[in-house]
Every structure is written in C-alpha cells, then in structure tokens.
Amino acid sequence: MLNIALPKGRLGEKVYAMFERAGYECPSIKENNRKLIFENAEKGVRYFWVKPSDVSIYVERGAADVGVCGKDILAEYAPDVYELLDFKTGVCRMAVAGPKDFYDDGQRTLKVATKFENCAKAFYAKKGRDIDIIKLNGSIEIAPILGLSDVIVDIVETGTTLKENNLDVIETVFPISARLIVNKASFKFKTAAVEDLTEKLRGMIEE
Amino acid sequence: MSENILREEEMIAFELRALYQKYGYLPYKMSKFEEYDLYARNKEFLEGARIVTFNDTDGKLLALKPDITLSIIKNDADDGAKRKVYYNENVYRASKKTGAFKELHQIGVECVGDVDLYDVYETVCLAAASLSKISDKFVLDVSHLGILTAVLQGLNGGKTFEKAAKRCLAEKNVHELKTLCENYGVPSEKLTALIGTYGAPKTTLEKLENVCESDEEKAALEELKTICALLETTKYADNIRLDFSVTGGGNYYDNIVFKGFIDGIGEGVLSGGRYDKLLARMGKKSGAIGFAVYLDLLEEIQTDRRETDVDVVVLYDESVSVEEVAKTVRKLIAEGNSVSAQKTESGLRCKRYVDIRGGKQC
C-alpha cells in the first residue's frame, strides 16, 4: 500500500487527475464529504489531502510514502527526500518584485519582505547583498507600498496581483512547478511500487 | 538481569556493544565537553550543525559534543598503527527539523590508521550486522564516491556545478540535473546513468561497467566490486544495495559511503563511510572509516509498549500502619509482582488493586 499526500486545492485536484489516468484511481475521493483519507486497496493506494506546505513534512517523516509538492516548498524547507518527477503543472516562479520605479543602488541594506526566508537569504547571499529579512505570512504585496520593505520575494503566477498593486517583477529567483517526492526509506522497501507509479505518471506528463 | 527492564534501544545498544567487541573494537569513553575550537576548524564536517557552547572556569570556550568522530581522530597518534574503537555516547546539536537543541544517542565504530580493503569490508559488514540486530527488514545502501568524483572531474564543470550535481544525485533528481548540465554546457548522460543505477550489487555492477570509462572511474569500480564480492559471501547479501544517492555529508568522504534504513522508520538510522580527507586536513597521513547508529530514531518502531505500568497498586491510608504497608508490598513482590504503594488510585495502569485502607483487604 502506497500512502500518497496530495496538496489540498486546485493543484492537488489537477495532479490527482493524472494519478487517476495513470491507473491509480480512488473513486471515493470524488464523494462530496469532509473525509481526508481515501483508500483503494485493489490499486494499493491511500490518498490524503493535507495543507500544501505540509506535504513535504508528511513525506520526509515517512507518514506518506510519496507526495506532490511545489518546488517553492522544497527549496524553502530542503526536506531530505527524493524528487523523482517534475509534473510541469502548477507552473509559476519565485521572483523579486518591487515598486515600478524601484532602483537598488546598493548603498544601504535592502529590506526584503517574504514568506520564503531561506530562499530569499540564499538568493541574496549568492550576490553578496546585505539584506534585512522581514518575515510575513500573507499579503506580502502591501509591504513595499507601506514602506515596510524595499522589495518582496514571493511566488508570481500571472503577475496580476503585482500589477494591481503597482509592483513589477525585478528578477526571477527560480522556476516553480509541482514535483513528485518520495520518502527515502519508503523507496528502499517499496521500490517496485514507487518505480511503477513514477513511470506511469511520467507517461502522463509526456502525453 | 530481567530483559524486560531494559528499553528496546538499550537492548539494541547492549547487543551492538557485544558485536563490536567480538570484532576487537575497544570501548572509547570520553568527556561530554570538547574545546569549541575543534568544531570551528571542522565546520564543514559537521555540515553547519549548531552547537551548545559555554565558558569553562578559566574562560576557555567549550562545547557540548555535537559529534564523536572528530574527538576520536584528533587524538590519533598517526603512527600507522590501526586503532579500532566503538563508542556509546550522547551528542548535542540543533535538530534540522525543529531548530531546537536535542540530546541524541549514538553508538558507532571508528577504524583509524593504515586502513585497507579488509577494514572497509569489515566496517560495511559490521554496519549490516548492526542493522540486522535492530530488524530483519533492513537495507544498507552502499556507494563509492570515487566513481562520482572521477565522473564530476571528467566533466570539468567547476566546484559550484559539482555541489549542485551532488545535490541532484542525492535527490535522484534527473529533471533538474539535466537543466543544470545544460546551463553549464556539460553532457548529462553519465550522471543521469548514475542516478538510474541502483539496486542489488550484481546487476548494478554490470551496468556500472558501461558508465566507468576513465582509469580513475575503473579503479574505484574495482574496489567496489571487491567489497561487494566479499559482502556477497555474508548472510546480509540480500540486504545490500548499491545506490549513488548516498553522497556523504560535507567534502570529507571520497571513497566508500553507506546509509542504513529500517522498514518503518522514515529516515536513515545508520550512516558512515571512509573519510581519509578529514585526517589529511588535520595534517595526518592515516586513513579512517566508521559509522554511527542513531539510536533515538528507534523509538519509532518500539514494540514494547506495556499495557500496564505496574502489576499491583496497593491502596493504603492513615489507619494502616507503616509496618502493614511494608509487609503487604514485600509479600506481593515476593510473589513476582511489580508493586506501587499509593494513597489514591493515582492514574497508574495496573492489573489489580490491593486495597488495605481502613484495615480491610480485597
């Protein structure tokens, strides 16, 4: 039995459809109820919906054998897991954004507001730029408007939210998409099942 | 001594010590403190582990040991003689998952000196034997970094490329490895072949024949073959896998590395390898190989959960004389029970109560 952690929401539903097409369907998942765990013993799968940012925790600790997780979460928390597939869906990017007229002259510490502390730190450390990290948990876009920060480091999908708040992307930190992650110990003891699942899902991506 | 007094991880530690002594490893007992300087000089080996530091009475900066290996090898005389030791100690470091400091119980072996192929085989074999003492369902992943290092050097992508490529290997991340190679303008075939080459030694070694072309790659492969052939003759043959996702932490491992997994535990419980480079950095000529078992992780598979805390709870009150309580407890213990004398039903789980309150007995 493979325990599979899926991220709640649109991305999770889209990815589940790929699992379904790959032959790992679990009809009870489509029933409209508040259940969080769904099992299809015949196909050897048990799905559960968790908060997207928690998927990597479930997988790293072995509560889930495999999971689907955005690259943003993987880059931020660096869980010790295998990353076997890029689903090429849920595509967006981690980017630095700031007010339309913002120019970094490098004369003073750059104030960076973000939910992704580690990603922002690593990005600016590589450039050798001195920054002051301001950790926020949401509505990051208003930080530069209110003068809380100079720029933000956040996920940008279409850029509409940025535009509506008079912000522009300054540079891309890294591209993001959904990935298939696997617990390292599970891979050792359920090798054939994980390989089989990965290959079938790979077929779905290349279709 | 009654076996059920020992907790499961204590039993395992007990068995492992016996195993290591059988192979001539001597116990190595050390102080809990070490001069901080040792860790500052070898930060990379500790992979950025955060350390608990404090000042000694003379002002010297000390640390609670975050690691045992460094303390063992720093004292090595470097006279060519081989020293084989085992330790059973607690180390203190910040947990990568929670960021808070933790006390971690480790048991392990180190072989320092003129290390040869026999020692490598013996250490890997002892690692497998250690895992078998914990559970029948175990896997020991073995890799030879000599192959990976030679492949990376052949690609000539530079240090940043090598670091990123190693991370992709550790994640079995083919898609990002391909992008990385594209960005650096180097061919990705050999590295992706290494990611895809894992499993039982026999079939994996055959595949590796096609990957290893240069003299360095072939020399490392020959070493790996010799070790695998020897391991094939042990009862652990079916539990050994070759896997290049084991890349060893830091830059000190350049030869055989290995990692052990137990079914039911989400992360590796054993890790080790040959780290001659660390000694070279300390100005020593010796070689070294060793491993550690992370005993605190074994709590996850503990099967000795008891249904009761004690066999009998004796309930007494002020009206009962101390002599009477003592007599009752002694009698019950003599009958083979574990007994707790209490004035109230204190929430202890027990098989039965013996109530002598008010002089009654039921």
Interface residues (C-beta under 8 A of the other chain):
Chain A: E60 R61 G62 A63 D80 V81 Y82 E83 L84 L85 D86 N183 K184 A185 S186 K188 F189 T191
Chain B: K97 K137 V139 D141 E171 K172 N173 V174 H175 E176 G199 R241 S245 F261 I262 D263 I265 G266 E267 G268
